[in-house]
Amino acid sequence: MAVMAATALLATACGDSPSSGASGGAPNAGGSASSQPVAYTQCMRSHGVPDYPGPDSSGQLPKIGSGQQVGVSDSRLTAAQGACQALWPYQAPTQAQLRQQLTGDLKFAQCMRSHGLPDFPDPTTVDGQPEFVISISRDGFDPHSPQVLAKVRVCERVLPPGVPRPSARVAP
């Protein structure tokens, strides 16, 4: 059976992460997850897109692909997006942020091993992003079991502040 679609290992235990919205990308490290979408919306409105939608109830901005979606010309939308780009909350992580995430993910893996999962794998880098690749048959545990999820909740405490929750791909 093929590898299942990417899932957030900790999202299963603790709810969806802010970067799982339809807008794509990673949350920007500068500013809180809730203030960035609001600031971006205000900027877009002040730059000639008065009907630019605010964040939804989960704090995510919709992906706007054409000016028609927000009642302006494509050129006006593009100009506003350019002026507000620094506030876009879904910036790609920097190399320093990726190194910090990989370091945090390694600490997470060590914690999981020290809490009774000796075969918990170290993260690998997939498409430039740290990710755990877990095989239920090879690694000998189901990452969705209540026992493993309890260990996840304990080990997420070793992640440095600002480091996103580890993500994982799970195979049979």
Secondary structure in CASP SS format (residue, H / E / C, confidence):
PFRMAT SS
TARGET T0000
AUTHOR 0000-0000-0000
METHOD secondary structure of the structure
MODEL  1
M C 1.00
A C 1.00
V C 1.00
M C 1.00
A C 1.00
A C 1.00
T E 1.00
A C 1.00
L H 1.00
L H 1.00
A H 1.00
T H 1.00
A H 1.00
C H 1.00
G C 1.00
D C 1.00
S C 1.00
P H 1.00
S H 1.00
S H 1.00
G C 1.00
A C 1.00
S C 1.00
G C 1.00
G C 1.00
A C 1.00
P C 1.00
N C 1.00
A C 1.00
G C 1.00
G C 1.00
S C 1.00
A C 1.00
S C 1.00
S H 1.00
Q H 1.00
P H 1.00
V H 1.00
A H 1.00
Y H 1.00
T H 1.00
Q H 1.00
C H 1.00
M H 1.00
R H 1.00
S H 1.00
H C 1.00
G C 1.00
V C 1.00
P C 1.00
D C 1.00
Y C 1.00
P C 1.00
G C 1.00
P C 1.00
D C 1.00
S C 1.00
S C 1.00
G C 1.00
Q C 1.00
L C 1.00
P C 1.00
K C 1.00
I C 1.00
G C 1.00
S C 1.00
G H 1.00
Q H 1.00
Q H 1.00
V H 1.00
G C 1.00
V C 1.00
S C 1.00
D H 1.00
S H 1.00
R H 1.00
L H 1.00
T H 1.00
A H 1.00
A H 1.00
Q H 1.00
G H 1.00
A H 1.00
C H 1.00
Q H 1.00
A H 1.00
L H 1.00
W C 1.00
P C 1.00
Y C 1.00
Q C 1.00
A C 1.00
P C 1.00
T C 1.00
Q H 1.00
A H 1.00
Q H 1.00
L H 1.00
R H 1.00
Q H 1.00
Q H 1.00
L H 1.00
T H 1.00
G H 1.00
D H 1.00
L H 1.00
K H 1.00
F H 1.00
A H 1.00
Q H 1.00
C H 1.00
M H 1.00
R H 1.00
S H 1.00
H C 1.00
G C 1.00
L C 1.00
P C 1.00
D C 1.00
F C 1.00
P C 1.00
D C 1.00
P C 1.00
T E 1.00
T E 1.00
V E 1.00
D C 1.00
G C 1.00
Q E 1.00
P E 1.00
E E 1.00
F E 1.00
V E 1.00
I E 1.00
S E 1.00
I H 1.00
S H 1.00
R H 1.00
D H 1.00
G C 1.00
F C 1.00
D C 1.00
P C 1.00
H C 1.00
S C 1.00
P H 1.00
Q H 1.00
V H 1.00
L H 1.00
A H 1.00
K H 1.00
V H 1.00
R H 1.00
V H 1.00
C H 1.00
E H 1.00
R H 1.00
V H 1.00
L C 1.00
P C 1.00
P C 1.00
G C 1.00
V C 1.00
P C 1.00
R C 1.00
P C 1.00
S C 1.00
A E 1.00
R E 1.00
V E 1.00
A E 1.00
P C 1.00
END
